[in-house]
Amino acid sequence: MESEDWALLLLLSLLWGGSFFLISIALTGLPVLTIVALRLLVAALVLWAIVAATGRRLPRDPAIWRAFLVMGVLNNAIPFSLIVWGQTEIPSGLASILNATTPLWTVLVTAALLADERASPRKIAGVVLGLGGVAVMIGLDALAGLGQAIWPQLAILGAAISYAFANSFGRRFRRGGVDPVVTAAGMVTGSGAVLIPLALAIEGLPGSASAQAWLAVLTLGVAGTGLAYVLYFRILGRAGATNISLVTFLVPVSAILLGWLFLGETLGIAHLLGMGLIAAGLALIDGRLIGARG
């Protein structure tokens, strides 16, 4: 990864890390699936408006539009649904640790499916080190419930595996010359086509909510989904599936730092130690510092 790729990855982690704060506000007045559906709807409207305003070329191949739907299912519909259900039964800390296995699954999936992203002992060691950093930062006591509610935990792992397949599948859009903004618009439209009817069927039309809840959903759609997925597909095309999955390690770091800066939350020794382990894992995966030494 080049310096620009790391900068984009950090920006993406900030957008998704800040999403936790926005979701907590939205949940004060709206149910979960409704928030997800509205988030996707707002993102799709914003992204297609950008596509129209900038005159970006739309793909003509029907296979690409089918791929948008598949990407939306793999990257949004399946993992969002599994995570929402899983977190009704297990603590968020344990869910975060299980979700942070995404880079490990991505290394394995890409090694099997992509010829140019083979697994190596250095990559696997870096992923394990980063995963350990997430566990330390969130708190090892979060692992206390591991193995007790097995199906919800398997659901979160299933979401991480779905993300891994999405990271590998999404490489095709760059190879096909599809613009990242168009790709993001197509993907959120595909996932919205699945999740919006589901939300209406289960939760019905959204009722009354506070202005803060609606503003949080709007911000989630514009920044946490629309802009975030433009960055996601740009990094994916430039740096590959394994590297884009590393944002899973950085999102908890961003969330904790944003909470410390703006919400007065505590930043403890465990947080700093966990961040150090994550940084060491990322450096190991990147490999340039090791190469410089050698």
Backbone as CSV, one residue per row, in Angstrom:
resi,resn,N_x,N_y,N_z,CA_x,CA_y,CA_z,C_x,C_y,C_z
1,MET,0.827,-1.194,0.000,0.000,0.000,0.000,0.865,1.248,0.000
2,GLU,0.462,2.241,-0.797,1.156,3.518,-0.829,0.613,4.413,0.289
3,SER,1.293,5.555,0.476,0.877,6.483,1.541,-0.556,6.959,1.344
4,GLU,-0.943,7.203,0.080,-2.309,7.647,-0.200,-3.324,6.585,0.206
5,ASP,-2.992,5.305,-0.020,-3.895,4.221,0.351,-4.099,4.169,1.863
6,TRP,-3.012,4.335,2.631,-3.119,4.343,4.090,-3.949,5.527,4.569
7,ALA,-3.775,6.692,3.927,-4.554,7.872,4.311,-6.040,7.648,4.053
8,LEU,-6.368,7.046,2.895,-7.766,6.755,2.578,-8.338,5.719,3.544
9,LEU,-7.519,4.731,3.916,-7.973,3.706,4.859,-8.270,4.314,6.229
10,LEU,-7.419,5.237,6.672,-7.656,5.917,7.949,-8.921,6.766,7.896
11,LEU,-9.136,7.458,6.771,-10.349,8.263,6.618,-11.589,7.373,6.639
12,LEU,-11.507,6.225,5.966,-12.626,5.286,5.962,-12.916,4.778,7.375
13,SER,-11.875,4.498,8.137,-12.070,4.023,9.508,-12.719,5.099,10.369
14,LEU,-12.395,6.361,10.126,-13.029,7.456,10.866,-14.517,7.551,10.544
15,LEU,-14.852,7.406,9.263,-16.257,7.467,8.871,-17.047,6.329,9.493
16,TRP,-16.488,5.113,9.453,-17.206,3.966,10.008,-17.115,3.938,11.538
17,GLY,-16.010,4.449,12.106,-15.926,4.550,13.560,-16.936,5.538,14.108
18,GLY,-17.112,6.665,13.427,-18.108,7.642,13.840,-19.528,7.150,13.665
19,SER,-19.703,6.141,12.810,-21.046,5.604,12.582,-21.638,4.984,13.836
20,PHE,-20.791,4.425,14.729,-21.299,3.836,15.962,-22.009,4.898,16.809
21,PHE,-21.413,6.085,16.872,-22.021,7.182,17.627,-23.343,7.604,16.986
22,LEU,-23.369,7.701,15.659,-24.589,8.103,14.962,-25.687,7.059,15.104
23,ILE,-25.305,5.780,15.056,-26.293,4.713,15.208,-26.927,4.766,16.599
24,SER,-26.103,5.048,17.617,-26.639,5.122,18.979,-27.680,6.228,19.096
25,ILE,-27.491,7.332,18.367,-28.478,8.415,18.374,-29.729,7.998,17.611
26,ALA,-29.536,7.377,16.445,-30.675,6.964,15.619,-31.540,5.936,16.340
27,LEU,-30.915,5.066,17.141,-31.654,4.010,17.833,-32.577,4.556,18.930
28,THR,-32.400,5.808,19.306,-33.289,6.386,20.320,-34.695,6.603,19.777
29,GLY,-34.854,6.590,18.455,-36.186,6.849,17.909,-36.614,5.935,16.781
30,LEU,-35.683,5.110,16.256,-36.009,4.277,15.106,-35.521,2.849,15.326
31,PRO,-36.237,1.839,14.791,-35.784,0.457,14.929,-34.617,0.152,14.003
32,VAL,-33.953,-0.975,14.267,-32.674,-1.280,13.632,-32.779,-1.414,12.123
33,LEU,-33.662,-2.284,11.628,-33.738,-2.509,10.183,-34.179,-1.254,9.442
34,THR,-35.015,-0.452,10.072,-35.433,0.810,9.461,-34.245,1.748,9.308
35,ILE,-33.393,1.792,10.323,-32.188,2.625,10.230,-31.316,2.174,9.079
36,VAL,-31.101,0.852,8.960,-30.269,0.318,7.880,-30.884,0.633,6.521
37,ALA,-32.200,0.437,6.394,-32.871,0.685,5.119,-32.796,2.155,4.724
38,LEU,-33.068,3.046,5.684,-33.004,4.481,5.392,-31.583,4.907,5.064
39,ARG,-30.617,4.331,5.762,-29.205,4.623,5.498,-28.852,4.285,4.055
40,LEU,-29.290,3.125,3.594,-29.009,2.706,2.222,-29.766,3.571,1.215
41,LEU,-31.014,3.919,1.534,-31.810,4.747,0.621,-31.175,6.112,0.429
42,VAL,-30.777,6.754,1.537,-30.138,8.072,1.452,-28.833,7.976,0.656
43,ALA,-28.027,6.953,0.939,-26.760,6.789,0.239,-26.980,6.609,-1.254
44,ALA,-27.966,5.795,-1.630,-28.238,5.564,-3.048,-28.657,6.856,-3.748
45,LEU,-29.537,7.628,-3.114,-29.994,8.887,-3.717,-28.829,9.858,-3.900
46,VAL,-27.977,9.973,-2.885,-26.833,10.890,-2.964,-25.851,10.442,-4.048
47,LEU,-25.550,9.147,-4.071,-24.552,8.646,-5.025,-25.054,8.750,-6.467
48,TRP,-26.327,8.416,-6.710,-26.845,8.541,-8.070,-26.943,10.002,-8.494
49,ALA,-27.198,10.905,-7.532,-27.188,12.338,-7.851,-25.795,12.787,-8.282
50,ILE,-24.771,12.278,-7.589,-23.389,12.603,-7.976,-23.068,12.042,-9.354
51,VAL,-23.497,10.805,-9.605,-23.268,10.181,-10.914,-23.904,11.015,-12.021
52,ALA,-25.143,11.454,-11.798,-25.839,12.252,-12.811,-25.203,13.627,-12.988
53,ALA,-24.839,14.269,-11.876,-24.283,15.627,-11.947,-22.918,15.657,-12.599
54,THR,-22.139,14.602,-12.426,-20.772,14.571,-12.971,-20.687,13.853,-14.313
55,GLY,-21.808,13.326,-14.791,-21.818,12.684,-16.101,-20.986,11.427,-16.185
56,ARG,-20.886,10.691,-15.077,-20.123,9.447,-15.097,-20.820,8.412,-15.979
57,ARG,-20.003,7.614,-16.654,-20.526,6.620,-17.589,-21.067,5.411,-16.843
58,LEU,-22.276,5.004,-17.207,-22.884,3.828,-16.601,-22.505,2.579,-17.390
59,PRO,-22.291,1.474,-16.711,-21.969,0.236,-17.434,-23.164,-0.250,-18.238
60,ARG,-22.909,-0.803,-19.409,-23.967,-1.313,-20.281,-24.128,-2.823,-20.164
61,ASP,-23.101,-3.482,-19.644,-23.121,-4.937,-19.552,-24.085,-5.373,-18.442
62,PRO,-25.118,-6.157,-18.759,-26.048,-6.631,-17.707,-25.349,-7.429,-16.613
63,ALA,-24.232,-8.071,-16.954,-23.505,-8.866,-15.961,-22.983,-7.982,-14.829
64,ILE,-22.609,-6.733,-15.142,-22.120,-5.821,-14.106,-23.250,-5.424,-13.174
65,TRP,-24.440,-5.206,-13.706,-25.575,-4.854,-12.854,-25.963,-6.032,-11.958
66,ARG,-25.849,-7.250,-12.488,-26.084,-8.421,-11.632,-25.017,-8.509,-10.543
67,ALA,-23.780,-8.138,-10.913,-22.689,-8.152,-9.927,-22.925,-7.115,-8.830
68,PHE,-23.526,-5.972,-9.172,-23.877,-4.978,-8.147,-24.810,-5.594,-7.102
69,LEU,-25.795,-6.365,-7.580,-26.746,-7.000,-6.665,-26.038,-8.019,-5.780
70,VAL,-25.169,-8.835,-6.377,-24.426,-9.833,-5.600,-23.549,-9.146,-4.558
71,MET,-22.880,-8.063,-4.968,-22.014,-7.329,-4.044,-22.838,-6.729,-2.911
72,GLY,-24.012,-6.216,-3.226,-24.866,-5.651,-2.190,-25.318,-6.695,-1.186
73,VAL,-25.619,-7.897,-1.679,-26.028,-8.983,-0.783,-24.858,-9.410,0.102
74,LEU,-23.664,-9.574,-0.512,-22.495,-10.043,0.242,-21.971,-9.000,1.222
75,ASN,-22.014,-7.734,0.834,-21.363,-6.695,1.631,-22.306,-5.942,2.561
76,ASN,-23.614,-6.078,2.338,-24.580,-5.361,3.186,-25.681,-6.266,3.707
77,ALA,-26.469,-6.840,2.801,-27.680,-7.542,3.215,-27.392,-8.697,4.178
78,ILE,-26.476,-9.592,3.796,-26.167,-10.740,4.662,-25.484,-10.295,5.958
79,PRO,-24.356,-9.560,5.900,-23.681,-9.227,7.159,-24.503,-8.314,8.066
80,PHE,-25.206,-7.308,7.501,-26.024,-6.432,8.335,-27.067,-7.241,9.096
81,SER,-27.747,-8.159,8.394,-28.799,-8.955,9.033,-28.223,-9.870,10.103
82,LEU,-27.097,-10.533,9.806,-26.490,-11.445,10.771,-25.973,-10.697,12.003
83,ILE,-25.369,-9.536,11.791,-24.830,-8.767,12.919,-25.959,-8.249,13.804
84,VAL,-27.027,-7.738,13.167,-28.164,-7.239,13.946,-28.743,-8.359,14.800
85,TRP,-28.944,-9.548,14.208,-29.500,-10.658,14.971,-28.523,-11.135,16.041
86,GLY,-27.238,-11.221,15.695,-26.246,-11.698,16.649,-26.120,-10.804,17.864
87,GLN,-26.215,-9.493,17.647,-26.035,-8.564,18.757,-27.251,-8.474,19.676
88,THR,-28.340,-9.144,19.296,-29.464,-9.223,20.228,-29.209,-10.248,21.326
89,GLU,-28.195,-11.101,21.130,-27.945,-12.194,22.069,-26.578,-12.122,22.747
90,ILE,-25.621,-11.417,22.163,-24.272,-11.372,22.732,-23.831,-9.927,22.899
91,PRO,-22.876,-9.647,23.820,-22.410,-8.275,24.052,-21.724,-7.689,22.822
92,SER,-21.783,-6.369,22.703,-21.195,-5.695,21.542,-19.683,-5.870,21.492
93,GLY,-19.029,-5.961,22.671,-17.581,-6.148,22.681,-17.180,-7.464,22.039
94,LEU,-17.860,-8.539,22.396,-17.575,-9.838,21.798,-17.917,-9.825,20.317
95,ALA,-19.016,-9.166,19.953,-19.383,-9.055,18.545,-18.299,-8.319,17.750
96,SER,-17.725,-7.276,18.339,-16.672,-6.517,17.660,-15.431,-7.373,17.431
97,ILE,-15.084,-8.186,18.434,-13.914,-9.047,18.291,-14.153,-10.099,17.210
98,LEU,-15.340,-10.710,17.211,-15.655,-11.704,16.195,-15.684,-11.065,14.801
99,ASN,-16.226,-9.849,14.704,-16.265,-9.152,13.420,-14.860,-8.784,12.944
100,ALA,-13.947,-8.573,13.891,-12.564,-8.213,13.543,-11.777,-9.396,12.982
101,THR,-12.402,-10.586,12.901,-11.750,-11.705,12.224,-11.845,-11.564,10.702
102,THR,-12.517,-10.522,10.213,-12.687,-10.330,8.764,-11.368,-10.380,7.993
103,PRO,-10.293,-9.680,8.436,-9.039,-9.771,7.675,-8.483,-11.188,7.589
104,LEU,-8.638,-11.974,8.661,-8.139,-13.349,8.628,-8.901,-14.168,7.590
105,TRP,-10.231,-14.047,7.586,-11.021,-14.754,6.582,-10.692,-14.243,5.183
106,THR,-10.444,-12.936,5.061,-10.123,-12.367,3.744,-8.813,-12.924,3.217
107,VAL,-7.807,-13.055,4.093,-6.531,-13.655,3.676,-6.775,-15.057,3.129
108,LEU,-7.599,-15.839,3.816,-7.849,-17.217,3.391,-8.668,-17.271,2.101
109,VAL,-9.711,-16.424,2.006,-10.568,-16.436,0.822,-9.814,-15.956,-0.413
110,THR,-9.067,-14.851,-0.263,-8.328,-14.333,-1.409,-7.216,-15.289,-1.849
111,ALA,-6.617,-15.991,-0.893,-5.591,-16.973,-1.254,-6.185,-18.083,-2.109
112,ALA,-7.458,-18.405,-1.847,-8.108,-19.464,-2.608,-8.650,-18.980,-3.952
113,LEU,-9.052,-17.704,-4.025,-9.761,-17.219,-5.207,-8.950,-16.281,-6.096
114,LEU,-7.970,-15.574,-5.529,-7.238,-14.560,-6.298,-5.769,-14.946,-6.417
115,ALA,-5.300,-15.019,-7.646,-3.926,-15.464,-7.869,-2.896,-14.453,-7.392
116,ASP,-3.266,-13.157,-7.332,-2.288,-12.121,-6.984,-2.330,-11.735,-5.511
117,GLU,-3.092,-12.451,-4.690,-3.147,-12.144,-3.249,-2.988,-13.424,-2.442
118,ARG,-1.822,-14.028,-2.556,-1.553,-15.269,-1.849,-1.298,-15.017,-0.367
119,ALA,-1.713,-15.964,0.455,-1.433,-15.870,1.889,0.038,-16.138,2.133
120,SER,0.587,-15.495,3.148,1.977,-15.713,3.541,2.027,-15.767,5.058
121,PRO,3.044,-16.431,5.638,3.158,-16.447,7.103,3.197,-15.047,7.699
122,ARG,3.860,-14.095,7.005,3.932,-12.724,7.515,2.549,-12.088,7.569
123,LYS,1.735,-12.266,6.515,0.389,-11.695,6.498,-0.477,-12.297,7.600
124,ILE,-0.433,-13.619,7.722,-1.256,-14.285,8.725,-0.836,-13.856,10.130
125,ALA,0.480,-13.754,10.355,0.967,-13.313,11.669,0.518,-11.889,11.959
126,GLY,0.552,-11.020,10.953,0.101,-9.640,11.144,-1.378,-9.559,11.461
127,VAL,-2.188,-10.389,10.786,-3.628,-10.400,11.042,-3.911,-10.887,12.467
128,VAL,-3.236,-11.953,12.887,-3.440,-12.483,14.246,-3.020,-11.450,15.291
129,LEU,-1.913,-10.750,15.038,-1.450,-9.721,15.967,-2.459,-8.580,16.053
130,GLY,-2.973,-8.158,14.901,-3.981,-7.102,14.899,-5.256,-7.524,15.594
131,LEU,-5.680,-8.774,15.377,-6.869,-9.286,16.051,-6.666,-9.304,17.567
132,GLY,-5.456,-9.679,18.001,-5.141,-9.629,19.424,-5.212,-8.216,19.966
133,GLY,-4.784,-7.245,19.156,-4.873,-5.850,19.578,-6.302,-5.392,19.759
134,VAL,-7.207,-5.836,18.860,-8.623,-5.503,19.004,-9.167,-6.080,20.303
135,ALA,-8.800,-7.349,20.598,-9.276,-8.002,21.820,-8.789,-7.275,23.069
136,VAL,-7.515,-6.872,23.075,-6.953,-6.159,24.230,-7.619,-4.796,24.390
137,MET,-7.812,-4.094,23.277,-8.371,-2.748,23.327,-9.821,-2.761,23.803
138,ILE,-10.623,-3.698,23.302,-12.023,-3.785,23.706,-12.145,-4.343,25.112
139,GLY,-11.190,-5.222,25.485,-11.202,-5.817,26.817,-11.296,-7.322,26.738
140,LEU,-10.307,-8.003,27.291,-10.299,-9.462,27.229,-11.486,-10.078,27.948
141,ASP,-12.099,-9.322,28.882,-13.275,-9.858,29.567,-14.449,-10.034,28.612
142,ALA,-14.388,-9.353,27.435,-15.446,-9.531,26.439,-15.467,-10.954,25.900
143,LEU,-14.327,-11.657,26.017,-14.243,-13.032,25.546,-14.843,-14.024,26.540
144,ALA,-15.303,-13.534,27.682,-15.824,-14.428,28.721,-17.014,-15.239,28.237
145,GLY,-17.826,-14.651,27.357,-19.014,-15.359,26.879,-18.770,-16.192,25.645
146,LEU,-17.517,-16.306,25.213,-17.211,-17.044,23.995,-17.612,-18.507,24.140
147,GLY,-18.414,-18.995,23.202,-18.825,-20.387,23.205,-20.128,-20.655,23.929
148,GLN,-20.719,-19.645,24.587,-21.957,-19.874,25.341,-23.191,-19.747,24.449
149,ALA,-23.339,-18.633,23.757,-24.441,-18.456,22.810,-23.885,-18.732,21.417
150,ILE,-23.818,-20.001,21.060,-23.046,-20.411,19.896,-23.632,-19.897,18.583
151,TRP,-24.974,-19.924,18.420,-25.551,-19.520,17.144,-25.393,-18.028,16.870
152,PRO,-25.641,-17.144,17.829,-25.364,-15.722,17.576,-23.892,-15.447,17.259
153,GLN,-22.986,-16.176,17.926,-21.565,-15.990,17.632,-21.231,-16.476,16.225
154,LEU,-21.828,-17.598,15.825,-21.624,-18.082,14.460,-22.206,-17.099,13.448
155,ALA,-23.274,-16.395,13.839,-23.859,-15.392,12.940,-22.875,-14.253,12.684
156,ILE,-22.210,-13.772,13.742,-21.224,-12.699,13.568,-20.046,-13.187,12.732
157,LEU,-19.594,-14.411,12.984,-18.518,-14.980,12.156,-18.988,-15.134,10.708
158,GLY,-20.257,-15.506,10.523,-20.792,-15.596,9.166,-20.774,-14.254,8.467
159,ALA,-21.056,-13.179,9.222,-20.984,-11.828,8.652,-19.557,-11.499,8.229
160,ALA,-18.582,-11.855,9.081,-17.179,-11.599,8.747,-16.758,-12.373,7.497
161,ILE,-17.226,-13.611,7.371,-16.906,-14.411,6.180,-17.571,-13.813,4.947
162,SER,-18.798,-13.316,5.098,-19.483,-12.675,3.977,-18.725,-11.434,3.517
163,TYR,-18.226,-10.637,4.490,-17.395,-9.485,4.137,-16.143,-9.920,3.373
164,ALA,-15.548,-11.040,3.782,-14.341,-11.530,3.124,-14.621,-11.873,1.664
165,PHE,-15.733,-12.561,1.402,-16.096,-12.879,0.020,-16.421,-11.612,-0.766
166,ALA,-17.061,-10.626,-0.100,-17.360,-9.358,-0.772,-16.079,-8.636,-1.162
167,ASN,-15.088,-8.642,-0.262,-13.816,-7.985,-0.571,-13.158,-8.609,-1.799
168,SER,-13.245,-9.926,-1.917,-12.663,-10.611,-3.076,-13.504,-10.382,-4.329
169,PHE,-14.825,-10.480,-4.190,-15.726,-10.312,-5.331,-15.638,-8.907,-5.913
170,GLY,-15.453,-7.900,-5.046,-15.461,-6.514,-5.489,-14.295,-6.116,-6.369
171,ARG,-13.256,-6.949,-6.424,-12.115,-6.632,-7.284,-12.511,-6.545,-8.756
172,ARG,-13.570,-7.247,-9.144,-13.946,-7.308,-10.558,-14.374,-5.957,-11.122
173,PHE,-14.865,-5.057,-10.265,-15.349,-3.775,-10.770,-14.195,-2.905,-11.263
174,ARG,-13.070,-2.935,-10.558,-11.905,-2.181,-11.022,-11.366,-2.793,-12.315
175,ARG,-11.320,-4.129,-12.369,-10.837,-4.783,-13.587,-11.747,-4.473,-14.774
176,GLY,-13.042,-4.286,-14.504,-13.985,-3.970,-15.574,-14.048,-2.498,-15.905
177,GLY,-13.224,-1.677,-15.233,-13.171,-0.251,-15.519,-14.368,0.531,-15.010
178,VAL,-15.078,0.010,-14.003,-16.250,0.708,-13.464,-15.795,1.746,-12.444
179,ASP,-16.292,2.963,-12.580,-15.938,4.057,-11.686,-16.334,3.719,-10.249
180,PRO,-15.485,4.080,-9.243,-15.820,3.759,-7.843,-17.143,4.357,-7.363
181,VAL,-17.502,5.564,-7.833,-18.767,6.172,-7.424,-19.938,5.380,-7.997
182,VAL,-19.825,4.972,-9.258,-20.874,4.164,-9.887,-20.982,2.808,-9.194
183,THR,-19.839,2.220,-8.860,-19.839,0.934,-8.159,-20.520,1.050,-6.806
184,ALA,-20.181,2.106,-6.060,-20.805,2.310,-4.749,-22.309,2.508,-4.892
185,ALA,-22.721,3.306,-5.886,-24.152,3.537,-6.105,-24.866,2.240,-6.466
186,GLY,-24.256,1.456,-7.349,-24.864,0.191,-7.751,-24.971,-0.783,-6.594
187,MET,-23.941,-0.831,-5.746,-23.955,-1.782,-4.638,-25.006,-1.422,-3.591
188,VAL,-25.067,-0.145,-3.171,-26.048,0.218,-2.144,-27.470,0.104,-2.692
189,THR,-27.633,0.292,-4.006,-28.943,0.087,-4.617,-29.323,-1.386,-4.566
190,GLY,-28.362,-2.264,-4.872,-28.619,-3.694,-4.810,-28.970,-4.160,-3.414
191,SER,-28.215,-3.689,-2.420,-28.501,-4.089,-1.039,-29.806,-3.469,-0.550
192,GLY,-30.093,-2.237,-0.993,-31.350,-1.603,-0.616,-32.557,-2.338,-1.183
193,ALA,-32.398,-2.875,-2.397,-33.492,-3.633,-3.014,-33.855,-4.859,-2.198
194,VAL,-32.906,-5.370,-1.420,-33.160,-6.527,-0.564,-33.654,-6.099,0.817
195,LEU,-32.978,-5.103,1.415,-33.227,-4.764,2.821,-34.421,-3.833,3.026
196,ILE,-34.700,-2.935,2.076,-35.828,-2.016,2.266,-37.159,-2.766,2.333
197,PRO,-37.455,-3.692,1.399,-38.704,-4.467,1.553,-38.722,-5.295,2.837
198,LEU,-37.551,-5.823,3.246,-37.482,-6.601,4.479,-37.834,-5.741,5.691
199,ALA,-37.284,-4.530,5.725,-37.573,-3.625,6.844,-39.045,-3.238,6.877
200,LEU,-39.632,-2.977,5.716,-41.059,-2.623,5.666,-41.930,-3.785,6.112
201,ALA,-41.535,-5.000,5.718,-42.334,-6.171,6.075,-42.283,-6.449,7.577
202,ILE,-41.115,-6.250,8.189,-40.944,-6.599,9.605,-41.308,-5.442,10.526
203,GLU,-40.903,-4.214,10.159,-41.061,-3.077,11.077,-42.073,-2.033,10.606
204,GLY,-42.516,-2.135,9.342,-43.484,-1.181,8.813,-42.855,0.171,8.520
205,LEU,-43.683,1.151,8.227,-43.204,2.501,7.953,-42.664,3.128,9.231
206,PRO,-41.602,3.938,9.105,-41.040,4.574,10.312,-42.039,5.539,10.932
207,GLY,-42.087,5.514,12.271,-42.991,6.413,12.983,-42.303,7.726,13.311
208,SER,-42.826,8.400,14.292,-42.249,9.679,14.698,-40.935,9.456,15.438
209,ALA,-39.994,10.338,15.214,-38.690,10.277,15.879,-38.182,11.692,16.047
210,SER,-37.178,11.854,16.905,-36.625,13.179,17.163,-35.847,13.681,15.957
211,ALA,-35.653,14.993,15.921,-34.857,15.588,14.838,-33.434,15.056,14.873
212,GLN,-32.913,14.790,16.083,-31.552,14.264,16.198,-31.444,12.880,15.573
213,ALA,-32.474,12.042,15.752,-32.455,10.699,15.168,-32.477,10.763,13.651
214,TRP,-33.321,11.625,13.103,-33.385,11.756,11.641,-32.087,12.326,11.084
215,LEU,-31.503,13.304,11.784,-30.233,13.873,11.334,-29.129,12.824,11.377
216,ALA,-29.151,11.970,12.406,-28.155,10.912,12.503,-28.264,9.945,11.335
217,VAL,-29.490,9.570,10.967,-29.696,8.666,9.833,-29.239,9.324,8.538
218,LEU,-29.551,10.611,8.388,-29.138,11.341,7.180,-27.620,11.372,7.062
219,THR,-26.944,11.656,8.173,-25.478,11.690,8.164,-24.897,10.307,7.899
220,LEU,-25.526,9.281,8.472,-25.094,7.906,8.206,-25.180,7.578,6.718
221,GLY,-26.266,8.015,6.094,-26.438,7.726,4.679,-25.444,8.456,3.802
222,VAL,-25.253,9.758,4.078,-24.375,10.571,3.228,-22.899,10.227,3.451
223,ALA,-22.465,10.277,4.721,-21.036,10.107,5.021,-20.671,8.663,5.352
224,GLY,-21.426,8.054,6.279,-21.062,6.728,6.750,-21.326,5.626,5.758
225,THR,-22.111,5.912,4.706,-22.396,4.901,3.690,-21.968,5.385,2.305
226,GLY,-22.528,6.508,1.851,-22.223,6.992,0.511,-20.747,7.285,0.302
227,LEU,-20.222,8.272,1.047,-18.807,8.623,0.916,-17.911,7.458,1.307
228,ALA,-18.302,6.731,2.359,-17.473,5.620,2.839,-17.280,4.560,1.763
229,TYR,-18.348,4.222,1.029,-18.212,3.171,0.025,-17.493,3.645,-1.235
230,VAL,-17.527,4.941,-1.516,-16.675,5.458,-2.596,-15.199,5.219,-2.242
231,LEU,-14.825,5.545,-0.987,-13.468,5.294,-0.517,-13.162,3.797,-0.521
232,TYR,-14.128,2.989,-0.056,-13.951,1.534,0.009,-13.569,0.964,-1.354
233,PHE,-14.330,1.314,-2.388,-14.068,0.746,-3.710,-12.800,1.324,-4.338
234,ARG,-12.465,2.542,-3.978,-11.212,3.096,-4.488,-10.017,2.365,-3.879
235,ILE,-10.052,2.135,-2.568,-8.960,1.408,-1.914,-8.912,-0.026,-2.409
236,LEU,-10.083,-0.658,-2.545,-10.141,-2.042,-2.995,-9.505,-2.198,-4.367
237,GLY,-9.797,-1.260,-5.276,-9.218,-1.332,-6.610,-7.723,-1.083,-6.630
238,ARG,-7.241,-0.212,-5.734,-5.827,0.142,-5.717,-4.971,-0.830,-4.915
239,ALA,-5.491,-1.278,-3.765,-4.646,-2.011,-2.813,-5.039,-3.467,-2.602
240,GLY,-6.226,-3.866,-3.062,-6.589,-5.267,-2.964,-7.498,-5.597,-1.799
241,ALA,-7.993,-6.841,-1.821,-9.003,-7.285,-0.868,-8.461,-7.391,0.550
242,THR,-7.263,-7.948,0.703,-6.715,-8.112,2.047,-6.504,-6.765,2.723
243,ASN,-5.963,-5.809,1.992,-5.665,-4.512,2.585,-6.931,-3.737,2.954
244,ILE,-7.987,-3.815,2.136,-9.206,-3.088,2.489,-9.830,-3.684,3.739
245,SER,-9.640,-4.993,3.967,-10.221,-5.620,5.154,-9.576,-5.138,6.444
246,LEU,-8.395,-4.525,6.355,-7.701,-4.046,7.553,-8.445,-2.907,8.234
247,VAL,-9.399,-2.302,7.529,-10.187,-1.236,8.149,-10.950,-1.768,9.364
248,THR,-11.211,-3.092,9.387,-11.900,-3.701,10.527,-11.105,-3.512,11.817
249,PHE,-9.768,-3.512,11.720,-8.934,-3.264,12.894,-8.962,-1.801,13.299
250,LEU,-9.057,-0.909,12.307,-8.946,0.521,12.580,-10.252,1.149,13.046
251,VAL,-11.390,0.546,12.702,-12.681,1.119,13.101,-12.820,1.211,14.623
252,PRO,-12.501,0.144,15.409,-12.585,0.304,16.868,-11.648,1.377,17.405
253,VAL,-10.465,1.510,16.789,-9.530,2.554,17.206,-10.154,3.928,16.995
254,SER,-10.729,4.137,15.814,-11.363,5.426,15.520,-12.531,5.697,16.454
255,ALA,-13.355,4.662,16.698,-14.524,4.840,17.567,-14.105,5.242,18.983
256,ILE,-13.065,4.583,19.510,-12.598,4.887,20.868,-11.977,6.281,20.932
257,LEU,-11.171,6.640,19.934,-10.549,7.966,19.920,-11.592,9.070,19.766
258,LEU,-12.600,8.850,18.912,-13.650,9.853,18.748,-14.460,10.010,20.037
259,GLY,-14.725,8.884,20.715,-15.424,8.953,21.994,-14.625,9.704,23.042
260,TRP,-13.317,9.513,23.039,-12.425,10.205,23.990,-12.374,11.703,23.696
261,LEU,-12.311,12.055,22.391,-12.171,13.454,22.012,-13.461,14.245,22.188
262,PHE,-14.601,13.635,21.829,-15.834,14.417,21.750,-16.882,14.044,22.792
263,LEU,-16.762,12.874,23.409,-17.774,12.449,24.371,-17.234,12.324,25.783
264,GLY,-15.955,12.648,25.979,-15.376,12.575,27.310,-15.181,11.168,27.830
265,GLU,-15.132,10.166,26.938,-14.941,8.791,27.377,-13.489,8.552,27.777
266,THR,-13.262,7.536,28.592,-11.930,7.252,29.127,-11.056,6.560,28.089
267,LEU,-9.797,6.993,28.019,-8.797,6.335,27.179,-7.777,5.702,28.115
268,GLY,-7.856,4.373,28.274,-7.039,3.685,29.255,-5.788,3.046,28.674
269,ILE,-5.011,2.444,29.573,-3.774,1.766,29.175,-4.069,0.616,28.215
270,ALA,-5.148,-0.132,28.487,-5.499,-1.255,27.613,-5.788,-0.780,26.190
271,HIS,-6.431,0.385,26.077,-6.709,0.935,24.753,-5.415,1.244,24.012
272,LEU,-4.490,1.883,24.709,-3.220,2.250,24.084,-2.407,1.012,23.715
273,LEU,-2.406,0.004,24.600,-1.688,-1.232,24.305,-2.299,-1.938,23.099
274,GLY,-3.627,-1.990,23.065,-4.298,-2.620,21.931,-4.006,-1.900,20.630
275,MET,-3.998,-0.556,20.662,-3.677,0.212,19.458,-2.249,-0.062,18.997
276,GLY,-1.328,-0.218,19.981,0.052,-0.537,19.630,0.157,-1.886,18.948
277,LEU,-0.580,-2.876,19.438,-0.564,-4.199,18.810,-1.163,-4.147,17.407
278,ILE,-2.234,-3.375,17.239,-2.831,-3.226,15.909,-1.838,-2.568,14.954
279,ALA,-1.161,-1.514,15.423,-0.159,-0.839,14.585,0.960,-1.795,14.191
280,ALA,1.400,-2.636,15.135,2.449,-3.608,14.829,1.957,-4.630,13.809
281,GLY,0.701,-5.071,13.959,0.143,-6.021,13.003,0.028,-5.431,11.606
282,LEU,-0.422,-4.166,11.515,-0.521,-3.501,10.215,0.855,-3.329,9.576
283,ALA,1.860,-2.987,10.387,3.219,-2.840,9.861,3.745,-4.177,9.339
284,LEU,3.397,-5.254,10.038,3.837,-6.581,9.610,3.181,-6.971,8.289
285,ILE,1.897,-6.670,8.153,1.194,-6.974,6.905,1.731,-6.124,5.771
286,ASP,1.982,-4.838,6.048,2.515,-3.931,5.022,3.884,-4.377,4.548
287,GLY,4.746,-4.761,5.490,6.020,-5.372,5.145,7.155,-4.438,4.815
288,ARG,6.887,-3.146,4.625,7.966,-2.257,4.192,8.992,-1.995,5.277
289,LEU,8.532,-1.912,6.546,9.504,-1.699,7.628,10.432,-2.896,7.785
290,ILE,9.857,-4.087,7.636,10.683,-5.293,7.703,11.652,-5.330,6.533
291,GLY,11.155,-4.946,5.355,12.027,-4.919,4.183,13.149,-3.924,4.337
292,ALA,12.854,-2.776,4.981,13.887,-1.768,5.178,14.981,-2.278,6.084
293,ARG,14.587,-3.037,7.114,15.576,-3.610,8.019,16.442,-4.624,7.309
294,GLY,15.780,-5.433,6.477,16.538,-6.459,5.797,17.415,-5.882,4.723
